[in-house]
Amino acid sequence: MVRLNKGVGVEIQRGIKFRLYPTPEQAEALQTQGHAARAMWNLLHDWWTWGGRSRRPSLTLADKAIRQARKDIPWLAGLPAQAAQQVLRQYHRAWVNCWEGRAETPRFKSRVRSKMTVDLPQGRDLNITRLSGRWSIVKVPKVGVVRFRAHRPIPGKVTGARVVREANGWHIVLRAHWEQDDPAPHTGPTVGIDRGVVVPLALSDGTDYTHPQWSNPKQSERLVRLERQAARQRRSHKPGDSTSNRLKATYDKIHGLRARLTRRRADWQHKTTHTLASVYSLIGLEDLNIAGMVRSARGTAETPGEQVRQKAGLNRSIQGEAWHQLHTQLTYKTTERGGRVVVVPAPGTSQRCHMCGFVDARNRKSQAVFACTNPTCGWVGNADTNAAKNTHFAALQAAKPTAPGSGVAGRGALQPLGGALKRQPKRKATA
């Protein structure tokens, strides 16, 4: 998070991730704490939702319930008291986000689907010490001193941490906080970006940022084979039976392969957003409703959907690009460098000609070709570049101070580049 304070500086809060290398005994202790934190969440959820909506417990009662549970259940005491309190804070924050319409209702955390995490809110108790250019140590409560790979220096002050179990091992995310001087205004050019599936990032200046497939053919084949193997192993189990060790091993292989693809995507996004934030002073992005774009087309039994499998494949491709994560990275990196990211409405950017402003669904001939059907224009070019130019112009208009005649036309249409303002149609005379 980046917070600008006028005349004071820039307040930055950042999570920095490092790979932990615990001993087998320490890894077992971390796993015990992770299961205890998940169980604490589930017990708190059952206690909080007991009695229906008419019951609204307070944080004081919840704190007493947590303290009593740690006394009555011995294995819950293995979770540090501060970590247990942090579970309560996160659970309450989840309900606040739900009440304010920012998130869904908190749910039960499954042992298989939920990620194992332990939050350590007190940064002063971590006692981080650097041993060499590559290794450092951190003190984890009730675990001991654990080594981690210090691939980069830790800026500012560490205010807390979170230990996370991922497919490739244990990691620690340090919450760092520091302040720096106000960045000088970025003097670079401005640009608009159109996000897509075939072309991940198309810029208004004609530049395209593409990437290879996250998985090569052999890895894709191996992933399909493992998923089919897991399906066969699940069918051999009866309802209520515990998961076999072979099925767990197959799940671990699937999670490890998918985690590798996720790291490749994150690496490409960090490098690309760093380049864009360093070059451009103002970046325009479309305000995409990603949740609506990836909604299933299955329909209901009465009104079944059409082309469900094709829509499911498109949804996977959209989710594989992680547009929201790219937007978040681009925003804070641009702000730190004195730039700005402007979000503009998305409707019409792909169907509007950036030369004359004529809007027609027939303008977009295909996924890559845009041909304006306006007889007085007839511009032909790349469809993604045309959408990026419309986004760029809308961002420039939105960045200007609001004033009469600033380029916003009737009915909210933007003035096209090189064209005249759109006007309201004349009203018919009444008798």
KOLKOL-974523 format. One line per field, with one value per residue (C-alpha): residue number from 1; chain; x, y, z negated. Coordinates in nm, 3 decimals, padded with zeros to 5 digits, m for minus. Example, Ala and Ser with C-alpha at 12.3 -4.5 7.8 and 13.67 -1.06 7.14 Angstrom:
<rodrens>
seq <- c(1	2)
mol <- c(A	A)
u <- c(01.230	01.367)
v <- c(m00.450	m00.106)
w <- c(m00.780	m00.714)
</rodrens>
This chain:
<rodrens>
seq <- c(1	2	3	4	5	6	7	8	9	10	11	12	13	14	15	16	17	18	19	20	21	22	23	24	25	26	27	28	29	30	31	32	33	34	35	36	37	38	39	40	41	42	43	44	45	46	47	48	49	50	51	52	53	54	55	56	57	58	59	60	61	62	63	64	65	66	67	68	69	70	71	72	73	74	75	76	77	78	79	80	81	82	83	84	85	86	87	88	89	90	91	92	93	94	95	96	97	98	99	100	101	102	103	104	105	106	107	108	109	110	111	112	113	114	115	116	117	118	119	120	121	122	123	124	125	126	127	128	129	130	131	132	133	134	135	136	137	138	139	140	141	142	143	144	145	146	147	148	149	150	151	152	153	154	155	156	157	158	159	160	161	162	163	164	165	166	167	168	169	170	171	172	173	174	175	176	177	178	179	180	181	182	183	184	185	186	187	188	189	190	191	192	193	194	195	196	197	198	199	200	201	202	203	204	205	206	207	208	209	210	211	212	213	214	215	216	217	218	219	220	221	222	223	224	225	226	227	228	229	230	231	232	233	234	235	236	237	238	239	240	241	242	243	244	245	246	247	248	249	250	251	252	253	254	255	256	257	258	259	260	261	262	263	264	265	266	267	268	269	270	271	272	273	274	275	276	277	278	279	280	281	282	283	284	285	286	287	288	289	290	291	292	293	294	295	296	297	298	299	300	301	302	303	304	305	306	307	308	309	310	311	312	313	314	315	316	317	318	319	320	321	322	323	324	325	326	327	328	329	330	331	332	333	334	335	336	337	338	339	340	341	342	343	344	345	346	347	348	349	350	351	352	353	354	355	356	357	358	359	360	361	362	363	364	365	366	367	368	369	370	371	372	373	374	375	376	377	378	379	380	381	382	383	384	385	386	387	388	389	390	391	392	393	394	395	396	397	398	399	400	401	402	403	404	405	406	407	408	409	410	411	412	413	414	415	416	417	418	419	420	421	422	423	424	425	426	427	428	429	430	431)
mol <- c(A	A	A	A	A	A	A	A	A	A	A	A	A	A	A	A	A	A	A	A	A	A	A	A	A	A	A	A	A	A	A	A	A	A	A	A	A	A	A	A	A	A	A	A	A	A	A	A	A	A	A	A	A	A	A	A	A	A	A	A	A	A	A	A	A	A	A	A	A	A	A	A	A	A	A	A	A	A	A	A	A	A	A	A	A	A	A	A	A	A	A	A	A	A	A	A	A	A	A	A	A	A	A	A	A	A	A	A	A	A	A	A	A	A	A	A	A	A	A	A	A	A	A	A	A	A	A	A	A	A	A	A	A	A	A	A	A	A	A	A	A	A	A	A	A	A	A	A	A	A	A	A	A	A	A	A	A	A	A	A	A	A	A	A	A	A	A	A	A	A	A	A	A	A	A	A	A	A	A	A	A	A	A	A	A	A	A	A	A	A	A	A	A	A	A	A	A	A	A	A	A	A	A	A	A	A	A	A	A	A	A	A	A	A	A	A	A	A	A	A	A	A	A	A	A	A	A	A	A	A	A	A	A	A	A	A	A	A	A	A	A	A	A	A	A	A	A	A	A	A	A	A	A	A	A	A	A	A	A	A	A	A	A	A	A	A	A	A	A	A	A	A	A	A	A	A	A	A	A	A	A	A	A	A	A	A	A	A	A	A	A	A	A	A	A	A	A	A	A	A	A	A	A	A	A	A	A	A	A	A	A	A	A	A	A	A	A	A	A	A	A	A	A	A	A	A	A	A	A	A	A	A	A	A	A	A	A	A	A	A	A	A	A	A	A	A	A	A	A	A	A	A	A	A	A	A	A	A	A	A	A	A	A	A	A	A	A	A	A	A	A	A	A	A	A	A	A	A	A	A	A	A	A	A	A	A	A	A	A	A	A	A	A	A	A	A	A	A	A	A	A	A	A	A	A	A	A	A	A	A	A	A	A	A	A	A	A	A	A	A	A	A	A	A	A	A	A	A	A	A	A)
u <- c(00.000	00.120	m00.023	00.060	00.086	00.111	00.425	00.526	00.626	00.511	00.409	00.468	00.350	00.469	00.474	00.810	00.817	01.108	01.155	01.184	01.409	01.289	01.421	01.186	01.092	01.027	00.821	00.606	00.553	00.456	00.211	00.054	00.011	m00.135	m00.399	m00.474	m00.525	m00.763	m00.954	m00.970	m01.132	m01.388	m01.474	m01.509	m01.731	m01.961	m01.978	m02.039	m02.316	m02.493	m02.845	m02.908	m02.901	m03.070	m02.750	m02.470	m02.184	m01.931	m01.553	m01.525	m01.735	m01.543	m01.213	m01.338	m01.454	m01.110	m00.930	m01.160	m01.116	m00.736	m00.777	m01.027	m00.862	m00.493	m00.382	m00.524	m00.277	00.001	m00.105	00.058	m00.185	m00.110	m00.173	m00.508	m00.604	m00.508	m00.750	m01.027	m00.926	m00.921	m01.256	m01.418	m01.267	m01.420	m01.764	m01.709	m01.621	m01.937	m02.158	m02.016	m02.067	m01.699	m01.694	m01.909	m02.010	m01.718	m01.714	m01.586	m01.219	m01.165	m00.857	m00.790	m00.877	m00.759	m00.398	m00.217	m00.119	m00.009	m00.013	00.254	00.140	00.432	00.730	00.959	00.949	01.079	01.443	01.550	01.928	02.129	02.395	02.548	02.469	02.222	02.094	01.908	01.726	01.391	01.242	00.898	00.701	00.684	00.895	01.238	01.496	01.436	01.660	01.528	01.680	01.744	01.743	01.687	01.732	01.437	01.352	01.214	01.069	00.913	00.570	00.461	00.475	00.273	00.399	00.244	00.260	00.272	00.328	00.706	00.753	00.715	00.744	00.737	00.585	00.730	00.516	00.756	00.673	00.881	00.851	01.028	01.028	00.760	00.847	00.925	00.647	00.696	00.778	00.737	00.474	00.115	m00.041	m00.358	m00.361	m00.611	m00.602	m00.689	m00.638	m00.479	m00.267	m00.218	m00.131	m00.184	m00.060	m00.195	00.147	00.138	00.352	00.233	00.347	00.306	00.424	00.455	00.217	00.271	00.305	00.484	00.312	00.470	00.365	00.010	m00.004	00.128	m00.130	m00.417	m00.281	m00.257	m00.609	m00.748	m00.553	m00.696	m01.049	m01.004	m00.868	m01.162	m01.414	m01.267	m01.341	m01.668	m01.841	m01.701	m01.368	m01.049	m00.830	m00.568	m00.198	m00.183	m00.456	m00.278	00.044	m00.141	m00.291	00.054	00.189	m00.101	m00.059	00.316	00.274	00.007	00.214	00.505	00.281	00.156	00.512	00.592	00.291	00.381	00.740	00.624	00.374	00.628	00.882	00.627	00.462	00.805	00.888	00.555	00.568	00.923	00.847	00.498	00.372	m00.002	m00.151	m00.514	m00.689	m01.041	m01.265	m01.338	m01.604	m01.390	m01.633	m01.908	m01.682	m01.592	m01.947	m02.054	m02.288	m02.435	m02.775	m03.051	m03.244	m03.533	m03.315	m02.982	m02.698	m02.538	m02.172	m02.100	m01.769	m01.641	m01.734	m01.563	m01.243	m01.262	m01.314	m01.002	m00.801	m00.919	m00.843	m00.503	m00.405	m00.481	m00.588	m00.671	m00.327	m00.164	m00.377	m00.271	00.099	00.080	m00.098	00.149	00.458	00.338	00.249	00.594	00.753	00.538	00.299	m00.070	m00.307	m00.649	m00.939	m01.202	m01.537	m01.497	m01.821	m01.764	m01.384	m01.367	m01.649	m01.562	m01.332	m01.059	m01.036	m01.397	m01.573	m01.829	m01.963	m02.096	m02.074	m01.988	m01.667	m01.485	m01.456	m01.263	m01.049	m00.763	m00.913	m01.101	m01.260	m01.468	m01.803	m01.844	m01.846	m01.657	m01.378	m01.309	m01.007	m00.868	m00.618	m00.554	m00.857	m00.659	m00.458	m00.780	m00.929	m00.607	m00.622	m00.980	m00.874	m00.581	m00.799	m01.059	m00.783	m00.647	m00.996	m01.052	m00.714	m00.799	m00.969	m01.344	m01.445	m01.716	m01.628	m01.349	m01.427	m01.707	m01.989	m02.360	m02.476	m02.126	m01.956	m01.596	m01.471	m01.292	m00.935	m00.931	m01.312	m01.596	m01.806	m02.108	m02.429	m02.768	m03.020	m03.265	m03.601	m03.906	m04.129	m04.456	m04.782)
v <- c(00.000	00.351	00.653	01.006	01.272	01.621	01.794	01.499	01.227	00.890	00.626	00.278	m00.053	m00.356	m00.731	m00.891	m01.266	m01.495	m01.872	m02.042	m02.344	m02.503	m02.826	m03.130	m03.062	m02.695	m02.782	m03.013	m02.736	m02.489	m02.739	m02.788	m02.412	m02.383	m02.649	m02.485	m02.144	m02.295	m02.480	m02.160	m01.984	m02.264	m02.278	m01.901	m01.916	m02.176	m01.976	m01.646	m01.774	m01.976	m01.843	m01.686	m01.322	m01.203	m01.273	m01.020	m01.105	m00.847	m00.864	m00.884	m01.200	m01.346	m01.278	m01.455	m01.751	m01.781	m01.770	m02.037	m02.258	m02.245	m02.366	m02.643	m02.780	m02.860	m02.865	m02.516	m02.392	m02.473	m02.163	m01.848	m01.619	m01.326	m01.542	m01.652	m01.288	m01.214	m01.484	m01.296	m00.965	m01.117	m01.288	m00.966	m00.776	m01.034	m00.962	m00.585	m00.626	m00.834	m00.578	m00.297	m00.490	m00.547	m00.925	m01.231	m01.389	m01.558	m01.932	m02.250	m02.315	m02.655	m02.855	m02.932	m02.605	m02.345	m02.232	m02.296	m01.960	m01.830	m01.454	m01.298	m00.942	m00.832	m00.738	m00.660	m01.023	m01.163	m01.067	m01.078	m01.113	m01.121	m01.392	m01.340	m01.203	m01.486	m01.607	m01.454	m01.592	m01.509	m01.613	m01.770	m01.804	m02.164	m02.283	m02.133	m01.967	m02.048	m01.971	m01.794	m01.700	m01.323	m01.255	m00.881	m00.628	m00.549	m00.177	00.018	m00.130	m00.476	m00.442	m00.806	m01.122	m01.410	m01.766	m01.938	m02.300	m02.325	m02.607	m02.558	m02.518	m02.268	m01.892	m01.587	m01.257	m00.966	m00.652	m00.362	00.003	00.305	00.663	00.838	01.186	01.293	01.154	01.405	01.434	01.181	01.354	01.054	01.007	00.897	00.576	00.370	m00.008	m00.262	m00.594	m00.910	m01.284	m01.320	m01.005	m00.965	m00.592	m00.370	m00.011	00.294	00.368	00.038	m00.165	m00.510	m00.699	m01.073	m01.381	m01.750	m02.004	m02.046	m02.421	m02.602	m02.894	m03.159	m02.982	m02.937	m03.307	m03.401	m03.180	m03.342	m03.686	m03.608	m03.464	m03.777	m03.992	m03.798	m03.840	m04.218	m04.234	m04.031	m04.264	m04.563	m04.403	m04.445	m04.145	m04.081	m04.257	m04.067	m03.953	m04.213	m04.135	m04.197	m03.941	m03.693	m03.747	m03.684	m03.365	m03.249	m03.301	m03.106	m02.820	m02.809	m02.787	m02.519	m02.319	m02.320	m02.173	m01.909	m01.804	m01.769	m01.542	m01.330	m01.295	m01.170	m00.929	m00.778	m00.723	m00.579	m00.344	m00.223	m00.128	00.044	00.241	00.356	00.477	00.630	00.911	00.847	00.506	00.455	00.126	00.004	m00.052	m00.417	m00.614	m00.926	m01.113	m01.065	m01.154	m01.495	m01.582	m01.928	m01.966	m02.293	m02.143	m02.336	m02.655	m02.453	m02.223	m02.398	m02.192	m02.214	m02.287	m02.364	m02.542	m02.259	m02.002	m02.210	m02.213	m01.835	m01.793	m01.998	m01.788	m01.463	m01.591	m01.710	m01.352	m01.222	m00.875	m00.750	m00.844	m00.663	m00.355	m00.356	m00.386	m00.115	00.124	00.117	00.109	00.407	00.603	00.547	00.696	01.008	00.878	00.805	00.527	00.645	00.400	00.479	00.314	00.012	00.018	00.130	00.128	m00.172	m00.055	00.316	00.443	00.653	00.873	00.984	00.860	00.654	00.368	00.055	m00.315	m00.387	m00.183	m00.477	m00.724	m00.987	m01.034	m00.838	m00.622	m00.297	m00.129	00.183	00.164	00.541	00.644	00.964	00.783	00.421	00.381	00.026	m00.106	m00.329	m00.366	m00.385	m00.073	00.112	00.018	00.127	00.465	00.515	00.426	00.666	00.956	00.885	00.878	01.214	01.363	01.221	01.350	01.708	01.932	01.946	02.260	02.360	02.249	02.019	01.763	01.561	01.544	01.491	01.161	01.101	01.035	01.145	01.373	01.163	01.241	01.468	01.487	01.708	01.673	01.450	01.642	01.547	01.464	01.737	01.705	01.674	01.976	01.925	02.063)
w <- c(00.000	00.087	m00.093	00.021	m00.251	m00.111	m00.233	m00.450	m00.206	m00.088	m00.343	m00.206	m00.351	m00.163	m00.212	m00.126	m00.076	m00.166	m00.154	m00.493	m00.550	m00.877	m01.020	m01.018	m01.381	m01.307	m00.997	m01.208	m01.465	m01.192	m01.048	m01.390	m01.430	m01.080	m01.151	m01.488	m01.323	m01.068	m01.341	m01.546	m01.250	m01.205	m01.577	m01.584	m01.276	m01.436	m01.759	m01.578	m01.350	m01.619	m01.682	m01.341	m01.239	m01.557	m01.752	m01.698	m01.939	m02.046	m02.014	m02.392	m02.405	m02.113	m02.288	m02.602	m02.392	m02.229	m02.564	m02.706	m02.398	m02.433	m02.792	m02.718	m02.400	m02.461	m02.096	m02.040	m02.302	m02.055	m01.861	m02.006	m02.187	m01.956	m01.650	m01.797	m01.854	m01.495	m01.376	m01.559	m01.396	m01.050	m01.104	m01.226	m00.932	m00.698	m00.846	m00.818	m00.450	m00.407	m00.582	m00.371	m00.047	00.039	m00.008	m00.059	m00.388	m00.573	m00.521	m00.677	m00.591	m00.437	m00.528	m00.161	00.013	m00.239	m00.260	m00.585	m00.744	m01.084	m01.147	m01.371	m01.445	m01.668	m01.454	m01.748	m01.865	m01.536	m01.606	m01.241	m01.209	m00.888	m00.885	m00.541	m00.199	m00.137	m00.473	m00.766	m01.068	m01.225	m01.558	m01.522	m01.849	m01.979	m01.684	m01.738	m01.518	m01.152	m00.856	m00.547	m00.213	m00.219	00.155	00.102	m00.180	m00.406	m00.380	m00.673	m00.988	m01.016	m01.182	m01.157	m00.951	m00.819	m00.777	m00.474	m00.360	00.019	00.263	00.271	m00.105	m00.387	m00.328	m00.548	m00.437	m00.631	m00.661	m00.612	m00.670	m00.572	m00.457	m00.173	m00.025	00.216	00.559	00.830	01.090	01.366	01.694	01.923	02.195	02.137	02.262	02.262	02.215	02.343	02.157	02.346	02.374	02.718	02.668	02.291	02.303	02.608	02.571	02.750	02.901	03.091	02.849	02.743	02.435	02.483	02.300	02.388	02.244	01.872	01.923	02.204	02.386	02.164	01.845	01.975	02.063	01.720	01.547	01.739	01.659	01.287	01.276	01.442	01.197	00.904	01.044	01.068	00.713	00.581	00.748	00.565	00.227	00.044	m00.114	m00.460	m00.401	m00.476	m00.189	m00.098	m00.095	00.280	00.346	00.119	00.313	00.641	00.499	00.393	00.745	00.896	00.649	00.709	01.086	01.066	00.817	01.061	01.332	01.089	01.006	01.376	01.423	01.120	01.243	01.585	01.432	01.190	01.466	01.708	01.459	01.345	01.705	01.764	01.438	01.513	01.868	01.856	01.635	01.684	01.764	01.858	01.777	01.837	01.536	01.609	01.423	01.403	01.178	01.435	01.725	01.578	01.472	01.588	01.886	01.758	01.683	01.508	01.577	01.719	01.932	02.000	02.138	02.479	02.562	02.198	02.260	02.483	02.219	01.949	02.155	02.199	01.825	01.752	01.997	01.834	01.484	01.604	01.691	01.336	01.452	01.103	00.973	01.265	01.194	00.829	00.911	01.175	00.937	00.649	00.871	01.073	00.758	00.608	00.922	00.932	01.198	01.201	01.308	01.430	01.455	01.719	01.806	02.032	02.243	02.599	02.607	02.843	03.074	03.098	03.373	03.216	03.528	03.575	03.262	03.454	03.239	03.409	03.321	03.686	03.659	03.505	03.788	03.593	03.284	03.440	03.720	03.670	03.972	03.917	04.100	04.101	04.472	04.393	04.203	04.300	04.068	04.063	03.811	03.514	03.287	02.962	03.049	03.132	02.792	02.619	02.797	02.679	02.325	02.352	02.461	02.191	01.928	02.046	02.027	01.679	01.558	01.653	01.396	01.446	01.634	01.880	02.230	02.117	02.385	02.229	02.477	02.435	02.280	02.140	02.477	02.502	02.774	03.039	03.128	03.430	03.446	03.338	03.028	03.049	03.007	02.874	03.148	03.229	03.064	03.279	03.280	03.098	03.233)
</rodrens>
